[in-house]
Amino acid sequence: METDCPQSELNSVKVEEPQEIQTYRRCNIVAFLKRNTFVILTVIAVLSGIGLGFALRPINMSDRDVRYLMFPGEMLLRILQMLILPLIVSSLISGTSSFDRKAYGRIGLRAVCYYLLTTLIATVTGILLAVIIQPGNWSRNTSASSGGRTEAVQNVDAVLDLIRNMIPSNLVEACFRKFKTVYSRSVSTGFNITEADNTVPVPGSSDGMNMLGLLVFSVAFGLILGGMGSQGKPLRDFFDCLNQAIMHLVNIFIWYSPVGIFFLMAGQVVKMTDMGAMGQEVGMYTLTVIAGLVVHSFLTLPLIYFSVTRKNPFRFMSGVLQALATAFGTSSSSATLPVTLHCMEVNHSMDTRVTRFLLPTGATMNMDGGALYEAVAALFIAQLHNMNFDLGRIIVLSLIVIVASTGGAGIPQAGLVTLMIVLSTAGLPTENISLLIMVDWILDRLRTTTNVLGDCIGVGVVQHLSRRELQNPGPAGESLMEENLHL
């Protein structure tokens, strides 16, 4: 159709977008804001708290005033500590009671072995990098202490204390105290004392939850409960319901965290004596975590995949880029699960009996990135406080990180609680968690991406090892088929 309007006038006419397109764009913006509200509020709280802290530094506030300033942040720490015991006990009992070795067979056992192996390697990687780089001592000169025979003896006692705490004599006492060997000056006892420092180890205790003993009991109780069949169903339903209720509480209380973070950050900035040194140490901590995640994602996991399947791991990783991008954007392995299933079943044609079983399980159990992050965070805070972590304490830290990360939920809101568990169990001060939260919004996304990559690699490894069972399904294959049909 021809028009009499000149071309110049046609070019100047503004074409209005249809109402549907404008509505669609507004809905996308609103959906993005809703999806990332928690992250946005956390970043705003961190930046605002730092700004308030710098504004208050010239006032020269007293220690009492700083304590009052950090009171809302103290409430956040108390809320997180309150949730530790019910969250870890209910989640572990609920998770382990659902594991039926007879039903899942060799495929399930291979998956659990893979999860434990990769989590252990991630934890060791984080500890080695934190010990080598020393991010908490980056701006200070530290001298190595020589303990000689005394240090060796204390390392042995620390390992023995680890075993003692794994089997607490009183579960109620384990909720607020843990066993610890103390040293006293030797007295005349009729025995020949040959200790170089003239001290003898005696049984003692220290304040703090014996989380290791509670974890061991919860795992053992859950496994026994899972093997009881229909007799244990009422108790399994109880712990499942308790776990869901606690997670609802976490989702509610966590919305208070931006308020607490705001005042914690302000108080930390006011208390800092050397801002440049602290900035360097936090920066080195961030680089240490990122370096560990890169090593685990591009060296450890591809090496495991290649050694088992003899296939190119990077070609495999290219097929799950959509899932990795979604994990980075949502910071949740559970929310990424539908995309991960699509990538594994469509792009790589993986057996649905394996993907529908392993991926949901891995979204809860396989937290390689979280384990590495928590190990580095614990040693970073220990270095900030000049606390020497000997071999025994490092072993304790490794075990607690593995168990805590395995029992954690695949949502970003549960990360603070899991980190609090590690710090409390390792005997580290929890008020420095605000320094970690300052950069946690980006590290959380990176470690979630590592978690999802580990889940995908696990599917490829387990399916390759289980190809005979999948071709000739026995009881394990039939149970997986039933599970697939149920899903």
N, C-alpha and C positions, 0 to 999 in steps of 0.2 A: 504494500500500500504506500502510495507516494504522499508526501506532505509538502505544504507550502512554506514551512518554517526554514529559515536559513540554517546552514550547518553550525555557525557560531552560536546561535541561540540554542540549538540542540545540545551542544557541548556544555552549555552553561546550566542546563536543566539538571537538577539533583534528583536522581532516581531514588525513591523511597524503598527501603527494604520491606518485604512482606512482614506482616505482624507475626506470622508463625516463626520466621527466622529470628526476629528480635526476642520473642518469648523463649525460643530454644537456647539462644546465647545467654539470656539471663538465667535460665534454669541450670545451664552448665556452670556458670559462675557461682551460683548459690550452692550447687552440689559440690563444687571444689572447696568452697569455704567450709561447708559442713564436714566434708571428709577430712580436712586438714585443720579443723578448729583447734584441736589440742596442741598440735605442733606450732601453729601460729601464736597461740596464747603463751606457750612455753618460751618461744623465742622473744616475744615482747616482754615477758617477765624477766628473762635473763638480761636483756639490753636495758630495761628500765631500772632493774636492781643495780646494775653496774653504774648507771648514770646517777642514781640516788646516792650510792656509796661514794662516788667522787665528789658529789656536792656536799656531803657531810664530813669529808676528811678534814677540811680546814677548821672545823669546829673543835677538834681534839676531844672527842667524846670519851667519857670514862668507861671503864670495863662494865660497870653496872648499866650505863646507858646503852652500850652495845648489846648487852644481854637482853634488855627490854626490846631493843629494835629487832632482835632475831627471834623473839617469842613466837610470832606466827610460823616462822620456819621450824622452830622446835616442835610445834604441834604437828607439822607435816612428818617429821622424823618419828614422832611417837605413834602416829597413825600407821606408818609403814612398819614399825616394829610390832605393833599390835597385830598386824595381819600375817606376820611371818609364820607363827606356829600353826594356826588353822589352815593356811594356804598350802604349806609344804606337806603337812601330814595328810590332808584330804586329797591333794592332787596325786601324791605318790601312791597312797592306798587305792584310790580310784583307778589310776593308770595301771599299776601292777596287777590288780585283781582282775582286770579285763584281759590280761595276757594268758592265754591258754596254750601251753606248749603242744598238747595233743592235737588241738584244732589247727594251729598255724604250722606245725611240723617244722621241717628243715628250712622252709622259706622264711618263716618267722624268726627262727634262731639265727639264720644268716643275717637278717636285717638288724637284729639286736646287736650282734657282734660287730657289724659294720658301724652302727651308731656309736657304740662304746669306743671302738678303735679310733674313729675320726675325732670324736670329742676329746679323747686322751691326747691325740697328736696335736690338736688345736690348743689344748691347755698347756702342754709342754712347750709348744712354739711361743705362746704368749709369755710364759715364765722365762724362757731363755732370752727372748728379746728384752724383757724388762730388766733382767739381771745384767745383760751386756750393755744396753743403752743407758740404764740408770736415769730414766726421765725425771724422777723426783729429786735427784742429786745433780742435775745438769748444770746448775749455776753455782754449785758449791764444791769445794774440794773435800773429799771424804778420805779418811785414812783407814786402811783395812786393819781390823782388830785381830790380834793374835791370841787365841784362847788356849792353844796347845791341848794338853790332855783334858783340861776342864771342859773345853768346848766339845770335844769328842764324846765325853761322858754325858753331857747334857743333850747331845744329839740322840744318843741311845735312849735316854729317858724320855725324850720327846716322842720318839717312835713308839715306845711302850705306852706312853700316855694316850697316843692315838688309838692303840688297840684297846686300852681300858675304856676309853670314851665310846668306842663302838659298841660296847656291851655295858650299858649303865646298870648299876645295881638297883636303882630306883627311878622309874620313869617319871614320877612326879617331880623328884629332885632334879632330873635332867632338864626340866623346863626352865630352871633358873640357875643351876650350878653345874659345873663340869670338873672332872678330876684333873689335878695338876700336881706334878711332883715339885716339892719345895725342898730347899737345902738348908740345913741347920748345922751349926758348929758341933763337932763331935764331942761327946762327953764320955766319961768313964763308964763303959757298958760291959767290960769284960772281954771285948773283942779287940783284935789288933786293927787299928784304923791306919790304912796306908794311903788314903787320899792325899793328893799333893796339896790341896787347899784346905785340908783338915775339916771337910764338910761331908755330911752323909745325906742321901736322899730320903725323904720321909713323905708319906701320903699327905696330900693336901687338896685344896679345891680353890676355885676362883669363880667370881661372879660372872654370869653370862649363860645363855642357853646352850646346853650340850646338843647342838643341832646334829652332830654326827651320829650320836646314839639314837636320836629320834628318827633320823633318816634310815638307819639300818633296821630299826624295829618296824618302821612303816613299810619298807620294801618287803621284809620277811612276812609281815602280817598280810600284805596285799597278795603276795604269791600264794600263801596258804589259803587265803580266802578265795582266790581264783580257782583253786583245785578242789573246792568243796562242792562244786556243782550247784544244784538247786537249793541245797541246805544253806549255802552262803549268800543266796540272792538277796534276802532282806537286808543284810548288812552291807552288801555291795551297793544296793539302791540307796541306802542311807549315806554312804560316803560319796556316791555320785551326786546326790542332792546337796550334800554339804559343800562339795567342791564347786558346784554351780552357784550356790548362794554366796560363797566367799568371793567368787569371781565377779558376781554382781556388786558386792561391797567394794571390791577393788575398782570397778568401773565407776562407782559413785564417788568414792573418796579421792580418786586420782584427779578429779576436776578441781580439787582444792590445791593441787600441787603448784599451779602457776602462782597462787598467792604466797604459798610458803617459799617457793623458789625466789620470788621477788625480794623478800626480806632476808633470806639466807644470803643471796648474792650481795645485797647492800651491806650486811654485817661483815661478810668476808672481805669486801673491798676496804671497809673502814679499818679492819684489823690488820690488813697487810702492811708489813713494814717496808718491803722492797717489791714494788709493783712490777718492775722490769724482770726480776728474777722469777716471780710467780708466773708471769706471762710466758717466759721462756720454758718453764717446767710444764705448764699446761700444753703449750705447743708441742713440746717433745713427747708428752704423753699421747697426744693425738696422732702424731707421726708414728709412734711405736705401735699403736693399735692398727692404724692403716697398713703399716708394713707387715704386721702379722696376718692381717686379712688377705693381703695380696699374696703372701707366701703360701697361705693355706689354699686360696682359691686357684692360683695359677701354677702351683708346684705340687703340693701334697695331693689334692683331689685328682688332678689329671694323672699324676703318677700312679695312684691307686687304680684308676679306671684303665689305664694302659696296661699295667701289670696283670690285670685280671682278664680283660677282653682282647688285648692286642689290637685295639682300634684307636684311631686318632681322637683324643679327648677334646681337642679344640673344635673339631667338626661337630662333635656331639654338643658342646657348649653353645655353638652357634644356633642350634635348633631350639634352645630354651631362652633366647635373648628376650623374648616377650615376657616370659615369667620373671626373669631377673629385673627387667625394667619396671614391672608391676610391683615387685618386692621393694625396690628402691623408692617407688612413689608412695606406696601404702605403709611401708615400715611394718608389715604384718605378714608372716608366713601363712597364717590361717586365712587371711583375706585373699592372698595370692593363690590359694589352693585350686580354684576353678581354672585359672589360667595355666597353672602348672600341669594339671590333668590334661588340658587341651594340647599343650606343647608335647607332652610325653606320648600321648595316644595318637595324635594326628601327625606331628612332625617326625616322630621317631617310631611310630607304629608299635609301641610297647604293649605288652599283654595287659588287658584291663584287670585281670585277676591280680596282677602284681601292683599296678599303679593305684587301684582303688583300695588296696590294703596298705602299701608302704607309704604313699604320700600323706594321707591323713595322720598315720602314726608318726612319720618323720616331722610333720609340722608341730608336734608336741614334744617328741623325744630328741630329735636331732638338732641341737643348737650349737653347732661348731663355732660360729661367730660370737655367740653370747659367751661361751666358755672362754674363748681367747680374750675377749674384752674384759670379763670379770677377773681373770688372772692378772692381766696387766694393771687393772684399776686397783686391785688389792695391794700389789707390790708398789705401785706408785704412791699410794697413801702411806704405806709403811716407810718408804724412802723419805717422804716429806717429814715424817716424825722421827727420823733417824732410828727406826726400829730394825734391828738385824734379824732377818729371816734365815735361820739356819736350815740344814737339810731336813730335820724333822718337821719344822713348821711349813716348809715348802711341800712336803709330802701331804701334810694335813690340808694345806690350801688346795693342792691338786685334786684330792678326793672330794672335798666339799664343793669345788667348782664343777666337777663332773656331775655329781649328784644333783646339785642345785640347778644347773643348766638343763639337765635331762628332765627334771620335774617342772620346769617353767612352762608358762603358757605362751602360745605363739601370737601374742598381741603386744603392742608397744607399751601399754599401760602397766603390764606386769614386770617390765624390766627394772623399775626402781625397787620393787619388793625383792626380786631375785638378787640384785646387787646388795641390798641391805642384809640379806641372809648371809652372803659371803663375807661382808665386812664384820658383821656381828660374830659369826662363827670363828673368824680368824683373829678376833680380839683387836680389831682396828677401830679407831674413832670414826663415827658415822657422820659427824658434822661436816666433814670435808666432801661429802657427796655433792654439795652445791658446786664445787669446782668441776666435778665430772659432768654434772648436768649442763654446765655452760657450753660444752661441745657435744653433748650426747645426742642432740637432735640430728646431727649429720652422721655420727658414728652408729646410731641405731639403724639408720637406713642401710649403711654399708654392711653391718653384720647380719641384717636380715637377708640381704642379697646373698651373702655367703651361706647362710642357713638353707635357703632355697636351692642354691647350686649343689650343696651337699645332699639334699633330698633327691635331686634329679640324678646325680652320679650314683647314689645308692640304688635307685631303681635299675639303672643299667648294669651295675655290678651284680646285684642279687638275681636279676632275670638271667644273666649269663651263667651264673653258678647253678641256677635252678632250672635250666632248660630241660633236663631229663624229667624232673617232676612235672613240669608243665606239659610235656609231650605225652607222658603216661601218668595222668593224675591219679594219685591214691587218695588216702584220707585227707592229706594236706591240700591237695588240689581241689577235692570236692568241697572242703570247707571254704576255700577261697571262692569257688564258684557260687556257693550259697551266699557268702558275704557280698559278692558282686551283684547278685540278683537282688539282695536286700537293699543295696545302695541304689 
